[in-house]
Amino acid sequence: MRALWAIAAGIALGGGLAWYLSREAPESTAAKKQRAEQAASEQARDARPSIYRWRDDAGVLQITDKPPKNQKYERIDRDAPAAITVNGDGESDDTRR
């Protein structure tokens, strides 16, 4: 019977020790959360359609949908059109006659 108690105590202590060693410090958790929020905001910014304004070597203003390589450019965000637009009062076109 003592052997069973010793095995149960060993399993409980092993589980407690594993939990203690696997947890993260609060500072680490806060830093992880901040990095995740920053990455999400960068992805949201990159998901919006943009145009790029820059001047070529001849000084001509260029506006493109892709950024130039080895040139300074300005990114201009465009608003994407709404995916669904609702017009009217909800009646179908057939009933408005």
Secondary structure, DSSP 8 states (H G I E B T S, - for coil): -HHHHHHHHHHHHHHHHHHHHH---HHHHHHHHHHHHHHHHHHHHHHS-EEEEEE-TT--EEEESS--SSS--EEEE-----S----SSS--GGGG-
